[in-house]
Amino acid sequence: MCGIAGMVQTYPDGVVDNAAVHRMCQAIVHRGPDDEGIFVKGGVGLGMRRLSIIDLTGGHQPVFNEDKTIWIVFNGEIYNFPELRGELEKRGHRFYTHSDTEVIVHLYEDLGADCVKELRGMFAFALYDERKGKLLMARDRLGKKPLHYALIGGRLLFGSEIKSILAVAPELASVNHEALLQYMYFGYVPDPITAFLPIQKLPPGHLLEFESGEAHVRQYWDLPEYGTHQPRSEEECLEELEWRLAEAVGIRLISDVPLGALLSGGTDSSTVVALMARASSKPVKTFSIGFKHDDFNEAHYARIVAKHFGTEHHELILEPNVLETVETLTSSLEEPFGDSSMLPTYYVSCMARKHVTVALSGDGGDELFAGYDRYGIHLRRQVFERIPPSIWRMYRKHVYPRLPQDMRGRKFSYNVSLPWRERYVDGISFVPSFERDMPLLSDAFRDVLRTARNPEDVMYRYFDQAPAKDPISQMLYVDTKTYMVADILTKVDRMSMATSLEVRVPILDHLFVEWVTGLPAEWKLRGGQQKYILRKLAERVGVPREALYRPKQGFALPLVHWIRNELKDLILMVLLEPRTLQRGYFHPAGIRRLLDEHFRERRDHSGRIWRLLIFELWHRNFLERIRAADGDAHPYCVTSGAGKLG
């Protein structure tokens, strides 16, 4: 596990400076505090920061082949590297390390870019082939590890985090208005765009080949068709499910450093801990946090699971300094990121890192097994599809606008009037439901966005691509491609890496994912019960029923309480300050109405307020700092110009 960065220049006399690559690495030192490695030759520079996990003494990067014509920097873990190494040695390849990184180099010698298809794990890497003058970059199938790049003229810059690219090219901090609008809608920026116009994310399951100044991106993997295999019985399904997940957990226990698990006490993490305990000769180290507000304290359930499986359990009940944490995290966030569960993820990562270097988590179960409430809500709302679409269109146009804004069920009635795909996207979007009553986005920002695509189009594009016929499977595909990658896995990567902790995700083992994807939807959502077959597996491996059959919380947190108490003064100061309102993104009246309704407890707008707070703090704590490094100290504001704000 580490962070990677570098550049390739193809124009004449293009020579990479070692110091520039070093600056790129220093921007991500938190990802790899143990070691730094740099390779520079002519117009090529590869750099890495290492968090030592496997081959602690011999795994220094960059790694090269026998004649030093192929070099690689690599972030992640390849779990099938022992088998791959044995096969490569039989074919005559000679190894000089015991690390998984070197396997990729020799696989590339045999298979070229198709080497990625043999890798089982989480990864992002950049490999330079000197003979061909080509750079190959690749990202793992599900997007566990990040990889960004910018192509400027004949120069390619890349990095695990955007910080590395901006460290040597702060002029690339040209704000992408379309990305900001997507954040306002969804609370994150979906791949492949970023908050900066010249910088892109390499999507999961894709590779990039850069040669002769041109970059070619192509997909090497996608989710298979949904619902292709029907188990003959529940027992047969559970047997194979148990074997496959146990195997995925087992191969992730390989480590030369202390290892544990993040335990929320829910179905997913508890099942992973159960399988870890079965495979381990020593008690598993587990980590859980709670808050002093009883409604948001899941530590009790985690404690039950830990006791049942005899783990070495570490628990921390927090009364955190929320203000300090928010300021710290928004200083490191490269894009606005609105998932408030980044706070408990950060806190539990901090605690775990004091005891272990690697932790397994239960992420991915909701997207694989239909764990979110919205899937069941969709099924229940299908009854409204019996009403002809023409009637609903008339309702939205003529009836809905006349309903009192504070009428109970008003927003619900609009949502159920939509066709099912639009209904789903409307339900996960932040802006539309609020804007139907009062404009939130300013006229100036709308002018800037006239050429931008509708943010919801990214969701509809994945709906169109989904290899599935039934609505539930289509929704699972869309969420796997968007929310899971750009929210869940981004959160886990950034918050764990901020503390130099490696998190492994066995439920997202790609072989396991492919098999689960093939199960029909009724094995995932049955009789209104979410994650039906995974809960049955959890029972089978001994997870206490008390932890399984309860309302879903994940790593819960008392956001409503914080916004009305600890964060209230900060929110009112930041969101109503002239500096914020003069940026021109929002209608001041819309912001004031939102805050008034929330603090008078007429409605709970905590999620919306949180996203707006993070949006503004990102401008102040990250964006304006980058702009100042490029010599522009002016506050950021909306203009009608193309490409930049301010």
C-alpha positions as CSV (number, residue, x, y, z in Angstrom):
1,M,0.0,0.0,0.0
2,C,1.3,3.4,-0.9
3,G,0.8,6.4,-3.0
4,I,2.2,6.9,-6.5
5,A,2.9,9.9,-8.7
6,G,4.9,10.9,-11.7
7,M,5.1,12.4,-15.2
8,V,6.1,11.6,-18.7
9,Q,7.1,14.2,-21.2
10,T,7.3,13.4,-24.9
11,Y,8.2,16.8,-26.5
12,P,11.8,17.4,-27.6
13,D,14.3,18.3,-24.9
14,G,11.6,17.3,-22.3
15,V,13.6,16.2,-19.2
16,V,12.0,15.4,-15.9
17,D,13.5,17.0,-12.8
18,N,14.0,14.6,-9.8
19,A,13.0,17.4,-7.5
20,A,9.6,17.8,-9.2
21,V,8.8,14.1,-8.7
22,H,10.0,14.5,-5.1
23,R,7.5,17.3,-4.6
24,M,4.7,15.1,-6.0
25,C,5.6,12.4,-3.5
26,Q,5.8,14.8,-0.6
27,A,2.2,15.8,-1.2
28,I,1.1,12.3,-0.4
29,V,3.5,11.3,2.3
30,H,0.6,10.4,4.6
31,R,-0.2,7.5,2.2
32,G,3.3,6.0,2.7
33,P,5.3,7.2,5.7
34,D,7.9,4.3,5.5
35,D,9.8,5.0,2.3
36,E,10.2,7.0,-0.8
37,G,11.5,5.8,-4.2
38,I,12.0,7.8,-7.4
39,F,13.1,6.7,-10.9
40,V,14.0,9.5,-13.4
41,K,15.4,9.0,-16.8
42,G,15.1,11.5,-19.6
43,G,11.5,12.5,-20.0
44,V,10.2,9.9,-17.5
45,G,9.8,10.3,-13.7
46,L,8.1,7.7,-11.5
47,G,7.7,8.2,-7.7
48,M,6.1,6.5,-4.8
49,R,5.6,6.7,-1.0
50,R,5.4,3.3,0.7
51,L,3.5,1.9,3.6
52,S,5.3,-1.4,4.1
53,I,3.0,-4.4,4.3
54,I,4.7,-7.3,2.5
55,D,8.5,-7.9,2.0
56,L,9.3,-5.1,4.5
57,T,13.0,-4.9,3.7
58,G,13.1,-5.8,0.1
59,G,10.0,-4.2,-1.4
60,H,11.4,-0.8,-2.2
61,Q,9.9,0.8,-5.3
62,P,10.2,1.6,-8.2
63,V,10.6,-2.1,-9.2
64,F,12.2,-3.1,-12.5
65,N,12.7,-6.2,-14.7
66,E,15.9,-8.2,-15.3
67,D,17.5,-5.7,-17.8
68,K,15.9,-2.6,-16.2
69,T,13.9,-1.6,-19.3
70,I,10.6,-1.8,-17.5
71,W,9.9,0.1,-14.3
72,I,6.8,0.3,-12.1
73,V,5.3,2.2,-9.2
74,F,2.4,0.4,-7.6
75,N,-0.3,1.1,-4.9
76,G,-2.3,-1.8,-3.5
77,E,-2.1,-5.5,-2.9
78,I,-2.1,-8.5,-5.3
79,Y,-3.5,-11.4,-3.3
80,N,-2.7,-14.1,-5.9
81,F,0.9,-13.1,-6.3
82,P,2.4,-16.3,-4.8
83,E,0.6,-18.4,-7.5
84,L,1.5,-15.9,-10.3
85,R,5.1,-15.8,-9.1
86,G,5.4,-19.6,-9.2
87,E,4.1,-19.7,-12.8
88,L,6.4,-16.9,-13.9
89,E,9.5,-18.6,-12.4
90,K,8.6,-21.7,-14.3
91,R,8.6,-19.6,-17.5
92,G,12.2,-18.4,-16.7
93,H,11.6,-15.1,-15.0
94,R,14.1,-14.1,-12.3
95,F,12.9,-12.2,-9.2
96,Y,15.0,-10.0,-6.9
97,T,12.3,-9.2,-4.3
98,H,9.6,-11.1,-2.5
99,S,7.0,-8.4,-3.1
100,D,3.8,-8.6,-5.1
101,T,4.8,-5.5,-7.2
102,E,7.5,-7.4,-9.1
103,V,4.9,-9.9,-10.3
104,I,3.3,-7.2,-12.4
105,V,6.5,-6.4,-14.2
106,H,7.1,-9.9,-15.4
107,L,3.5,-10.5,-16.2
108,Y,3.7,-7.4,-18.4
109,E,6.7,-8.9,-20.2
110,D,4.6,-11.9,-21.1
111,L,1.1,-10.4,-21.7
112,G,1.6,-6.7,-22.2
113,A,-1.4,-4.5,-21.0
114,D,-3.5,-7.7,-20.6
115,C,-1.5,-8.5,-17.5
116,V,-4.1,-6.6,-15.5
117,K,-6.6,-9.4,-16.2
118,E,-4.5,-11.8,-14.2
119,L,-4.4,-9.7,-11.1
120,R,-6.6,-10.4,-8.1
121,G,-6.6,-7.6,-5.6
122,M,-6.8,-3.8,-5.3
123,F,-4.4,-1.8,-7.3
124,A,-3.4,1.4,-9.2
125,F,-0.1,1.4,-11.0
126,A,2.0,3.1,-13.6
127,L,4.5,1.0,-15.6
128,Y,7.0,2.5,-18.1
129,D,8.3,0.4,-21.0
130,E,11.5,2.0,-22.1
131,R,11.8,-0.1,-25.3
132,K,8.4,1.0,-26.5
133,G,8.5,4.5,-25.0
134,K,5.1,3.7,-23.5
135,L,3.5,4.3,-20.1
136,L,0.8,1.9,-18.9
137,M,-1.6,2.9,-16.1
138,A,-4.3,0.7,-14.7
139,R,-6.9,0.8,-11.9
140,D,-8.5,-2.2,-10.2
141,R,-11.9,-3.5,-11.3
142,L,-14.1,-2.0,-8.5
143,G,-12.1,1.2,-7.9
144,K,-10.7,0.5,-4.4
145,K,-7.5,2.4,-5.2
146,P,-7.6,5.9,-6.8
147,L,-5.7,7.1,-9.8
148,H,-5.8,10.6,-11.4
149,Y,-4.1,12.0,-14.5
150,A,-3.8,15.2,-16.5
151,L,-2.7,15.4,-20.2
152,I,-1.3,18.8,-21.0
153,G,0.2,19.1,-24.5
154,G,2.8,16.3,-24.7
155,R,3.1,15.8,-20.9
156,L,1.2,13.3,-18.8
157,L,1.0,13.9,-15.0
158,F,-0.5,11.3,-12.7
159,G,-1.0,10.6,-9.0
160,S,-2.9,8.6,-6.4
161,E,-4.3,12.0,-5.3
162,I,-4.9,15.2,-7.1
163,K,-2.5,16.9,-4.6
164,S,0.5,15.4,-6.4
165,I,-0.5,16.8,-9.7
166,L,-1.2,20.3,-8.3
167,A,2.1,20.2,-6.4
168,V,4.0,20.7,-9.7
169,A,1.2,22.3,-11.8
170,P,-1.0,24.5,-9.6
171,E,-2.1,26.3,-12.7
172,L,-4.3,23.2,-13.4
173,A,-6.6,24.2,-10.5
174,S,-9.2,25.4,-13.0
175,V,-12.6,24.6,-11.5
176,N,-14.9,22.2,-13.3
177,H,-18.4,23.7,-13.0
178,E,-20.0,20.4,-14.1
179,A,-18.3,18.6,-11.3
180,L,-19.4,21.1,-8.7
181,L,-23.0,20.7,-9.9
182,Q,-22.7,17.0,-9.6
183,Y,-21.5,17.4,-6.0
184,M,-24.5,19.5,-5.2
185,Y,-26.8,16.9,-6.6
186,F,-25.2,13.7,-5.2
187,G,-22.7,14.8,-2.5
188,Y,-19.7,13.5,-4.5
189,V,-18.1,13.8,-8.0
190,P,-18.7,10.7,-10.0
191,D,-15.9,9.3,-12.2
192,P,-14.2,10.1,-14.6
193,I,-14.3,13.9,-14.0
194,T,-12.8,15.8,-11.1
195,A,-13.4,19.2,-9.5
196,F,-10.6,20.5,-11.9
197,L,-11.1,20.7,-15.6
198,P,-7.7,19.4,-16.8
199,I,-7.6,16.5,-14.3
200,Q,-9.4,13.2,-14.8
201,K,-10.0,10.0,-12.7
202,L,-9.1,6.8,-14.4
203,P,-12.3,4.8,-14.0
204,P,-12.4,1.4,-12.3
205,G,-11.7,-1.5,-14.6
206,H,-9.9,0.7,-17.1
207,L,-6.3,1.2,-18.3
208,L,-4.5,4.0,-20.0
209,E,-1.7,3.7,-22.5
210,F,0.4,6.9,-23.2
211,E,2.6,6.8,-26.2
212,S,4.0,9.4,-28.6
213,G,2.1,12.2,-26.7
214,E,-1.3,10.5,-27.0
215,A,-3.4,8.8,-24.3
216,H,-5.8,6.0,-25.0
217,V,-8.2,4.8,-22.3
218,R,-10.0,1.5,-22.6
219,Q,-12.1,-0.8,-20.4
220,Y,-10.7,-4.2,-19.5
221,W,-13.5,-5.4,-17.1
222,D,-17.1,-4.8,-16.2
223,L,-19.7,-6.5,-14.0
224,P,-21.2,-9.6,-15.7
225,E,-24.8,-10.0,-16.6
226,Y,-27.1,-10.0,-13.5
227,G,-29.3,-13.0,-12.6
228,T,-27.7,-15.6,-14.9
229,H,-27.5,-18.6,-12.4
230,Q,-30.3,-19.8,-10.2
231,P,-29.2,-22.0,-7.2
232,R,-31.3,-25.2,-6.9
233,S,-31.9,-24.6,-3.2
234,E,-31.1,-22.1,-0.4
235,E,-28.7,-24.6,1.1
236,E,-26.7,-24.9,-2.2
237,C,-26.6,-21.1,-2.4
238,L,-25.4,-20.7,1.1
239,E,-22.7,-23.4,0.8
240,E,-21.1,-21.7,-2.2
241,L,-21.6,-18.2,-0.8
242,E,-19.8,-19.3,2.4
243,W,-17.0,-21.0,0.5
244,R,-16.4,-18.0,-1.8
245,L,-16.5,-15.3,0.9
246,A,-14.3,-17.4,3.3
247,E,-11.7,-17.8,0.5
248,A,-11.8,-14.0,-0.2
249,V,-11.3,-13.3,3.5
250,G,-8.6,-15.8,3.8
251,I,-6.3,-14.5,1.1
252,R,-6.6,-11.0,2.6
253,L,-5.0,-12.2,5.8
254,I,-1.6,-12.3,4.2
255,S,0.5,-9.6,5.8
256,D,4.0,-9.1,7.4
257,V,2.5,-6.5,9.8
258,P,-0.3,-6.5,12.4
259,L,-3.8,-6.9,11.0
260,G,-7.3,-6.4,12.3
261,A,-10.9,-5.5,11.4
262,L,-13.2,-2.5,11.5
263,L,-16.3,-3.7,13.2
264,S,-19.6,-1.7,13.2
265,G,-21.7,-4.6,14.5
266,G,-23.7,-4.7,11.3
267,T,-24.3,-7.7,9.0
268,D,-21.3,-7.1,6.6
269,S,-18.5,-6.4,9.0
270,S,-19.7,-9.0,11.5
271,T,-19.7,-11.7,8.8
272,V,-16.2,-10.7,7.8
273,V,-15.0,-10.9,11.4
274,A,-16.7,-14.3,11.8
275,L,-14.8,-15.7,8.9
276,M,-11.6,-14.1,10.1
277,A,-12.0,-15.6,13.5
278,R,-12.5,-19.0,11.9
279,A,-9.3,-18.7,9.8
280,S,-7.0,-17.1,12.5
281,S,-5.0,-19.0,15.1
282,K,-5.0,-15.9,17.3
283,P,-7.8,-13.7,18.4
284,V,-8.8,-11.1,15.8
285,K,-8.2,-7.5,16.7
286,T,-11.4,-5.6,16.2
287,F,-12.1,-1.8,16.4
288,S,-15.3,0.1,16.9
289,I,-16.3,3.5,17.9
290,G,-19.4,5.0,19.5
291,F,-20.8,8.4,20.5
292,K,-22.2,9.5,23.7
293,H,-25.6,10.1,22.1
294,D,-27.5,6.9,22.6
295,D,-29.5,7.1,19.4
296,F,-26.2,7.0,17.4
297,N,-24.2,4.6,19.5
298,E,-23.7,1.1,17.9
299,A,-20.8,0.1,20.1
300,H,-23.2,-2.2,22.0
301,Y,-23.8,-4.4,18.9
302,A,-20.1,-4.4,18.0
303,R,-19.4,-5.5,21.5
304,I,-21.8,-8.4,21.3
305,V,-20.2,-9.6,18.0
306,A,-16.7,-9.2,19.4
307,K,-17.5,-11.2,22.6
308,H,-19.2,-13.9,20.6
309,F,-16.1,-14.5,18.4
310,G,-13.6,-13.9,21.2
311,T,-11.8,-11.0,19.5
312,E,-9.3,-8.7,21.0
313,H,-11.8,-5.8,21.0
314,H,-10.9,-2.1,21.1
315,E,-13.7,0.3,21.7
316,L,-13.7,4.1,21.9
317,I,-16.7,6.2,22.9
318,L,-16.1,9.6,21.5
319,E,-17.0,13.1,22.4
320,P,-15.0,14.5,19.5
321,N,-13.8,18.0,18.7
322,V,-16.0,18.1,15.6
323,L,-14.9,21.7,14.6
324,E,-11.2,20.7,14.6
325,T,-11.8,17.5,12.7
326,V,-13.9,19.3,10.0
327,E,-11.3,21.9,9.5
328,T,-8.5,19.3,9.3
329,L,-10.3,17.1,6.8
330,T,-11.5,19.9,4.5
331,S,-7.9,21.0,4.3
332,S,-6.9,17.7,2.7
333,L,-10.1,17.0,0.6
334,E,-9.2,17.6,-3.0
335,E,-12.8,17.7,-4.0
336,P,-15.9,18.6,-2.1
337,F,-17.1,15.4,-0.4
338,G,-20.5,15.4,1.4
339,D,-20.7,12.0,3.1
340,S,-20.7,12.9,6.8
341,S,-19.8,9.3,7.7
342,M,-16.2,10.3,6.7
343,L,-15.9,11.5,10.3
344,P,-16.5,8.1,12.1
345,T,-14.5,6.4,9.4
346,Y,-11.6,8.8,10.1
347,Y,-12.0,8.3,13.9
348,V,-12.1,4.5,13.7
349,S,-9.1,4.5,11.4
350,C,-7.1,6.7,13.8
351,M,-7.9,4.2,16.6
352,A,-7.1,1.1,14.6
353,R,-3.7,2.5,13.4
354,K,-2.5,2.7,16.9
355,H,-2.6,-1.2,17.0
356,V,-2.5,-2.5,13.4
357,T,-1.3,-1.4,9.9
358,V,-3.9,-3.4,8.0
359,A,-7.7,-3.7,8.7
360,L,-10.4,-5.6,6.8
361,S,-13.8,-3.9,6.4
362,G,-17.3,-5.0,5.3
363,D,-17.8,-2.3,2.6
364,G,-19.5,-3.3,-0.6
365,G,-22.2,-5.5,0.9
366,D,-25.0,-3.0,0.3
367,E,-24.3,-2.6,-3.4
368,L,-23.9,-6.4,-3.9
369,F,-26.8,-7.6,-1.8
370,A,-29.3,-4.7,-2.0
371,G,-28.7,-3.4,1.5
372,Y,-30.0,0.2,1.1
373,D,-33.5,1.2,2.2
374,R,-34.1,2.8,-1.2
375,Y,-34.3,-0.5,-3.0
376,G,-37.3,-1.6,-0.9
377,I,-38.8,1.8,-1.2
378,H,-38.7,1.5,-4.9
379,L,-40.5,-1.8,-4.9
380,R,-43.2,-0.4,-2.6
381,R,-43.7,2.6,-4.9
382,Q,-44.2,0.5,-8.0
383,V,-47.9,0.4,-7.1
384,F,-48.2,4.1,-8.3
385,E,-47.1,3.0,-11.8
386,R,-50.7,1.7,-12.3
387,I,-51.7,5.3,-12.8
388,P,-51.3,6.3,-16.5
389,P,-48.1,8.5,-17.2
390,S,-50.3,11.1,-18.8
391,I,-52.2,11.7,-15.6
392,W,-49.0,12.0,-13.6
393,R,-47.6,14.5,-16.1
394,M,-50.7,16.6,-15.7
395,Y,-50.3,16.4,-11.9
396,R,-46.7,17.6,-12.0
397,K,-47.6,20.5,-14.3
398,H,-50.8,21.7,-12.9
399,V,-51.5,20.3,-9.4
400,Y,-48.2,20.0,-7.6
401,P,-47.2,23.7,-8.0
402,R,-50.4,24.8,-6.3
403,L,-49.9,22.6,-3.2
404,P,-48.8,24.4,0.0
405,Q,-45.1,24.2,0.4
406,D,-45.3,22.9,4.0
407,M,-48.0,20.3,3.1
408,R,-47.1,16.9,4.4
409,G,-46.4,14.4,1.7
410,R,-45.9,17.0,-1.0
411,K,-42.4,15.9,-2.1
412,F,-43.5,12.3,-1.8
413,S,-46.3,12.9,-4.3
414,Y,-44.0,14.4,-6.8
415,N,-41.5,11.6,-6.5
416,V,-44.1,8.8,-7.0
417,S,-45.4,10.5,-10.1
418,L,-42.2,10.0,-12.0
419,P,-41.2,7.0,-14.2
420,W,-39.3,4.5,-12.2
421,R,-35.8,5.5,-13.3
422,E,-36.4,9.2,-12.8
423,R,-38.0,8.4,-9.5
424,Y,-34.9,6.6,-8.3
425,V,-32.5,9.3,-9.5
426,D,-34.8,12.0,-8.0
427,G,-34.7,10.2,-4.7
428,I,-30.9,10.2,-4.5
429,S,-30.5,13.8,-5.6
430,F,-30.2,16.8,-3.3
431,V,-30.9,19.8,-5.5
432,P,-34.1,19.0,-7.4
433,S,-36.6,18.5,-4.6
434,F,-35.5,21.7,-2.9
435,E,-35.4,23.8,-6.1
436,R,-38.9,22.8,-7.0
437,D,-40.0,25.1,-4.1
438,M,-37.3,27.8,-4.1
439,P,-34.3,28.3,-6.3
440,L,-31.1,27.4,-4.5
441,L,-28.6,27.9,-7.4
442,S,-28.0,31.5,-8.4
443,D,-28.7,32.9,-11.8
444,A,-25.0,33.6,-12.3
445,F,-24.1,30.0,-11.7
446,R,-26.9,28.8,-14.0
447,D,-25.4,31.0,-16.7
448,V,-22.1,29.4,-16.3
449,L,-23.7,25.9,-16.4
450,R,-25.8,26.4,-19.6
451,T,-23.4,24.3,-21.6
452,A,-22.9,21.6,-18.8
453,R,-24.7,18.3,-19.0
454,N,-27.6,17.5,-16.7
455,P,-25.9,15.9,-13.6
456,E,-28.5,13.2,-13.6
457,D,-27.4,12.1,-17.0
458,V,-24.5,10.1,-15.5
459,M,-27.0,8.0,-13.7
460,Y,-29.2,7.4,-16.8
461,R,-26.1,6.5,-18.8
462,Y,-25.3,3.7,-16.4
463,F,-28.9,2.6,-16.4
464,D,-28.7,2.2,-20.2
465,Q,-25.4,0.2,-19.8
466,A,-26.6,-2.0,-17.0
467,P,-26.4,-5.8,-18.0
468,A,-29.6,-6.4,-16.2
469,K,-33.3,-6.7,-17.0
470,D,-35.0,-6.2,-13.6
471,P,-35.1,-2.8,-11.9
472,I,-33.4,-3.9,-8.6
473,S,-30.4,-5.3,-10.5
474,Q,-30.2,-2.2,-12.6
475,M,-30.1,0.0,-9.5
476,L,-27.4,-2.2,-8.0
477,Y,-25.3,-1.7,-11.2
478,V,-25.8,2.1,-11.1
479,D,-24.9,2.4,-7.4
480,T,-21.8,0.1,-7.9
481,K,-20.6,2.4,-10.7
482,T,-21.3,5.7,-9.0
483,Y,-22.0,5.8,-5.3
484,M,-19.8,2.9,-4.3
485,V,-16.8,4.1,-6.2
486,A,-17.0,7.9,-5.8
487,D,-18.4,7.9,-2.2
488,I,-18.0,4.7,-0.2
489,L,-14.6,3.6,-1.5
490,T,-13.2,7.1,-1.9
491,K,-14.2,7.8,1.8
492,V,-12.5,4.6,2.9
493,D,-9.3,5.3,1.0
494,R,-8.9,8.9,1.9
495,M,-9.8,8.6,5.6
496,S,-7.7,5.4,6.2
497,M,-4.8,6.7,4.2
498,A,-4.9,10.0,6.2
499,T,-3.9,7.8,9.1
500,S,-1.6,5.5,7.1
501,L,-3.9,2.5,7.6
502,E,-4.4,0.0,4.8
503,V,-8.1,-1.2,4.5
504,R,-8.9,-4.4,2.6
505,V,-12.4,-5.2,1.3
506,P,-13.0,-8.9,0.9
507,I,-16.7,-8.5,-0.1
508,L,-15.4,-6.7,-3.2
509,D,-13.1,-9.5,-4.3
510,H,-13.8,-9.4,-8.0
511,L,-14.4,-13.2,-8.3
512,F,-16.8,-13.1,-5.4
513,V,-18.5,-10.0,-7.0
514,E,-18.9,-11.8,-10.3
515,W,-20.6,-14.8,-8.7
516,V,-23.0,-12.7,-6.5
517,T,-23.9,-10.5,-9.5
518,G,-25.1,-13.7,-11.2
519,L,-27.6,-14.4,-8.5
520,P,-31.2,-13.3,-9.3
521,A,-32.5,-10.3,-7.4
522,E,-34.8,-12.3,-5.2
523,W,-31.8,-13.8,-3.4
524,K,-30.8,-10.3,-2.4
525,L,-34.1,-8.6,-1.6
526,R,-36.9,-11.0,-0.6
527,G,-40.2,-10.2,1.2
528,G,-39.0,-6.7,2.0
529,Q,-35.8,-8.1,3.7
530,Q,-32.7,-6.5,2.4
531,K,-29.5,-8.6,2.0
532,Y,-31.6,-11.7,2.4
533,I,-29.0,-14.4,1.6
534,L,-26.1,-12.5,3.2
535,R,-28.1,-12.3,6.5
536,K,-28.7,-16.1,6.2
537,L,-25.0,-16.6,5.7
538,A,-24.2,-14.4,8.7
539,E,-26.6,-16.6,10.8
540,R,-24.9,-19.7,9.4
541,V,-21.4,-18.6,10.5
542,G,-22.6,-17.6,14.0
543,V,-23.3,-13.9,14.0
544,P,-25.7,-13.2,16.8
545,R,-29.3,-12.5,15.6
546,E,-29.4,-9.4,17.8
547,A,-26.8,-7.8,15.6
548,L,-28.4,-8.9,12.4
549,Y,-32.0,-8.0,12.6
550,R,-32.0,-4.3,13.6
551,P,-32.2,-1.0,11.8
552,K,-29.2,-0.3,9.5
553,Q,-26.8,2.4,10.7
554,G,-23.3,1.6,9.5
555,F,-20.9,3.9,11.3
556,A,-23.6,6.1,12.6
557,L,-23.1,9.6,13.9
558,P,-25.2,12.3,15.6
559,L,-25.1,14.8,12.7
560,V,-28.5,16.4,13.5
561,H,-27.3,17.0,17.1
562,W,-23.9,18.4,15.9
563,I,-25.5,20.8,13.4
564,R,-27.9,22.2,16.0
565,N,-25.2,22.5,18.7
566,E,-21.4,22.1,18.2
567,L,-21.4,23.2,14.6
568,K,-24.3,25.8,14.7
569,D,-22.1,28.8,15.1
570,L,-19.7,27.7,12.5
571,I,-22.5,27.0,10.0
572,L,-24.2,30.3,10.5
573,M,-21.0,32.2,10.3
574,V,-19.7,30.4,7.2
575,L,-22.8,30.0,5.1
576,L,-24.2,33.5,5.8
577,E,-20.9,35.4,5.6
578,P,-20.6,37.8,2.7
579,R,-17.5,36.0,1.5
580,T,-19.6,32.9,1.0
581,L,-22.7,34.5,-0.5
582,Q,-20.6,36.7,-2.8
583,R,-19.1,33.6,-4.5
584,G,-22.4,33.6,-6.4
585,Y,-23.2,29.8,-6.4
586,F,-26.4,30.2,-4.4
587,H,-29.4,32.4,-3.9
588,P,-28.9,34.0,-0.5
589,A,-32.7,33.7,0.1
590,G,-32.5,30.0,-0.5
591,I,-29.7,29.5,1.9
592,R,-31.4,31.6,4.6
593,R,-34.7,29.7,4.2
594,L,-32.9,26.3,4.4
595,L,-31.2,27.4,7.7
596,D,-34.3,29.0,9.1
597,E,-36.4,25.8,8.5
598,H,-33.7,23.6,10.1
599,F,-32.9,25.7,13.2
600,R,-36.6,26.3,13.9
601,E,-37.0,22.5,13.7
602,R,-39.6,22.7,11.0
603,R,-37.7,20.3,8.8
604,D,-34.5,18.3,9.1
605,H,-32.1,19.7,6.6
606,S,-28.9,18.4,8.3
607,G,-27.7,16.5,5.2
608,R,-28.1,19.5,2.9
609,I,-26.5,21.9,5.4
610,W,-23.6,19.6,5.9
611,R,-23.0,19.4,2.1
612,L,-23.1,23.2,1.8
613,L,-20.7,23.6,4.7
614,I,-18.2,21.2,3.3
615,F,-18.6,22.9,-0.1
616,E,-17.6,26.3,1.3
617,L,-14.9,25.0,3.6
618,W,-13.3,23.1,0.6
619,H,-13.1,26.4,-1.2
620,R,-11.4,28.1,1.8
621,N,-9.2,25.3,3.1
622,F,-8.1,23.6,-0.1
623,L,-8.9,25.4,-3.3
624,E,-7.8,28.9,-2.3
625,R,-4.6,27.5,-0.8
626,I,-3.8,25.9,-4.1
627,R,-4.7,29.1,-6.0
628,A,-2.5,31.1,-3.6
629,A,0.5,28.8,-4.5
630,D,-0.1,29.8,-8.1
631,G,-0.1,33.5,-7.2
632,D,-3.8,34.2,-7.1
633,A,-4.9,35.2,-3.6
634,H,-8.4,36.5,-4.6
635,P,-11.5,34.9,-3.1
636,Y,-13.2,32.5,-5.5
637,C,-16.5,33.6,-7.1
638,V,-18.7,32.8,-10.0
639,T,-18.3,34.6,-13.2
640,S,-19.7,34.1,-16.7
641,G,-16.3,33.2,-18.0
642,A,-15.5,29.8,-19.4
643,G,-13.4,27.4,-17.4
644,K,-12.6,29.4,-14.3
645,L,-14.4,31.1,-11.5
646,G,-13.1,34.3,-10.1
